[in-house]
Amino acid sequence: MSYIIKSPDELKDPFLCYCVFHRFMEEAGEDYIDYNECIVNGTPLLFWMLGKGYISDKETEEVLERSNGKYIYVSDILKDDAIFKESYGDTSIGSVKSYSILAEYMCQISEFRQRLYDSVYDKATGFENHKFYKDENGISLACIIGDDNMVENKLYSLKELKNMTVYEFYDLSYKDQFNAVRNLTIKEADGIEEKYS
């Protein structure tokens, strides 16, 4: 069995937003942020992150200075070294932290939930006829979440995450990955080195 996200209203849960990002990447073989870098304006996201305490005034100023008054993309914040100084948000744990932040931001506003939903349905840019991959029932593959990924088995500590290999981390359920990084600071998530054995 699988859990199916049937409407943008279900994306009020940040975990389900995270699932859509994850499923998109699995099916498309592309990084969601790279592929949808204009899904939201980066400037309000940046100030929201500052208000939530995710980033400092200094980091905010650095992103603003780098933009030099130009449009700020999501990737300028979540996939760059101004905030993810060590990993650019591209390590396994750094990436999950980036996507958990974006999920938390997008779940709050109905227009953003609609944009996310549309990005994996009939307004998906870059796909044939603007249609993301669907199953035989016309359901976006990004909205079909396996039951095994909806289950939390354990809450992992920072020490346990540091000792995990990349493969062990990717074997965790989406729920375990999402919950493991939620309580980490960006600096903690960014500082965990990738281990392959």
C-alpha positions in Angstrom: 0.0 0.0 0.0 1.0 3.6 -0.4 -0.1 7.0 0.9 -1.3 9.2 -1.9 -1.3 13.0 -1.7 -4.5 14.0 -3.4 -4.6 17.8 -3.1 -2.4 20.8 -2.2 -4.3 21.1 1.1 -2.6 17.9 2.3 0.7 19.8 2.0 0.0 21.7 5.1 2.1 19.0 6.7 5.8 19.9 6.1 6.7 16.2 6.1 4.4 15.6 3.1 6.1 18.5 1.3 9.4 16.9 2.0 8.1 13.6 0.6 7.1 15.3 -2.6 10.6 16.8 -3.0 12.2 13.4 -2.3 9.9 11.5 -4.7 10.4 14.1 -7.4 14.2 13.6 -7.1 13.8 9.8 -7.2 11.6 9.8 -10.3 13.2 12.7 -12.2 16.8 12.0 -11.2 17.2 15.8 -10.8 17.6 18.0 -7.7 14.2 19.6 -7.0 15.7 23.0 -6.0 17.9 23.1 -9.1 14.9 22.1 -11.3 12.5 24.5 -9.6 14.7 27.3 -8.4 12.0 29.9 -8.8 9.3 28.0 -6.9 9.4 30.8 -4.3 11.2 34.1 -4.1 14.4 33.7 -2.1 14.3 37.1 -0.4 11.2 36.4 1.7 12.5 32.9 2.4 15.8 34.4 3.6 14.1 36.8 6.0 11.8 34.0 7.2 14.8 31.9 8.0 16.4 34.8 9.9 13.1 35.3 11.9 13.0 31.6 12.8 16.6 31.7 14.0 18.0 29.3 11.3 20.5 31.9 10.1 22.3 34.9 11.6 22.2 38.6 10.6 25.7 38.1 9.1 24.6 35.2 6.9 21.5 37.2 5.8 23.7 40.2 4.9 26.1 37.9 3.0 23.4 36.5 0.8 22.0 40.0 0.1 25.4 41.4 -0.7 26.1 38.5 -3.1 22.8 39.1 -4.9 23.8 42.7 -5.5 20.1 43.7 -5.7 19.2 40.9 -8.2 16.6 38.2 -7.7 17.6 35.7 -5.1 16.9 32.1 -6.0 16.2 29.3 -3.5 19.5 27.8 -4.5 21.3 31.0 -3.5 20.2 30.2 0.0 19.9 26.5 0.4 22.5 25.3 -2.1 25.3 27.8 -1.6 28.2 28.4 0.8 26.8 31.6 2.4 24.7 29.4 4.8 25.9 25.8 4.2 29.5 26.8 4.4 31.0 23.3 4.3 28.7 21.3 2.0 26.7 23.8 -0.1 23.7 21.8 1.2 24.7 18.9 -1.0 25.7 16.2 1.5 23.0 13.6 2.3 22.2 15.2 5.7 22.8 18.8 4.5 20.4 18.2 1.6 17.7 16.8 3.9 18.1 19.8 6.2 17.7 22.1 3.2 14.6 20.4 2.0 13.1 20.2 5.5 13.5 24.0 5.8 11.9 24.6 2.4 9.1 22.2 3.3 8.5 24.1 6.6 8.3 27.4 4.7 6.2 26.2 1.8 3.6 24.4 3.9 2.4 27.6 5.5 0.9 29.4 2.5 -1.8 28.0 0.3 -0.3 29.6 -2.9 3.1 27.8 -2.2 1.3 24.5 -1.5 -0.5 24.9 -4.9 2.8 25.7 -6.6 4.5 22.6 -5.1 1.5 20.4 -6.1 1.4 21.9 -9.6 5.2 21.4 -10.0 4.6 17.6 -10.0 1.3 17.6 -11.9 0.2 19.4 -15.0 2.2 22.5 -14.7 5.6 20.8 -14.3 8.1 22.7 -16.2 10.7 20.9 -18.3 8.6 17.7 -18.8 6.8 16.5 -21.9 3.6 18.5 -22.3 4.3 20.0 -18.8 3.2 16.7 -17.2 5.3 15.0 -14.6 5.5 11.2 -14.6 2.2 9.6 -13.6 0.9 6.1 -12.8 -1.8 4.3 -14.8 -4.4 6.1 -12.7 -3.1 9.6 -13.6 -1.5 10.2 -10.1 1.8 12.0 -10.0 4.6 9.6 -9.0 5.9 12.3 -6.7 2.6 12.1 -4.7 2.7 8.4 -4.1 4.6 7.7 -0.9 5.3 4.1 0.1 4.0 3.2 3.6 7.4 2.2 4.7 8.6 5.8 4.2 5.8 7.1 6.4 6.9 5.3 9.5 9.2 6.6 12.2 11.4 3.8 13.6 13.7 5.8 15.8 14.8 9.4 16.5 18.5 9.6 15.7 21.0 11.7 17.7 23.7 13.9 16.2 26.3 11.3 17.3 24.4 8.5 15.6 24.1 10.6 12.4 27.8 11.4 12.4 28.6 7.6 12.6 26.2 6.6 9.8 27.4 6.0 6.3 25.6 7.7 3.4 24.1 4.4 2.5 22.7 3.8 6.0 21.2 7.3 6.0 19.5 6.8 2.6 18.2 3.5 3.9 16.2 5.3 6.6 12.6 6.0 6.0 11.7 9.5 4.8 10.1 10.1 8.2 13.3 9.0 10.0 15.4 11.3 7.7 13.1 14.2 8.1 12.8 13.9 11.9 16.6 13.3 12.3 17.5 16.7 10.9 14.6 18.8 12.2 16.3 19.4 15.5 19.8 19.9 14.1 21.1 23.4 13.4 22.2 24.2 9.9 25.8 24.3 11.2 25.4 20.8 12.8 23.9 19.3 9.6 26.5 21.1 7.4 29.3 19.8 9.5 28.5 16.1 9.3 31.0 14.5 6.9 29.9 12.0 4.3 31.1 8.5 5.2 31.0 5.7 2.6 32.3 2.8 4.7 
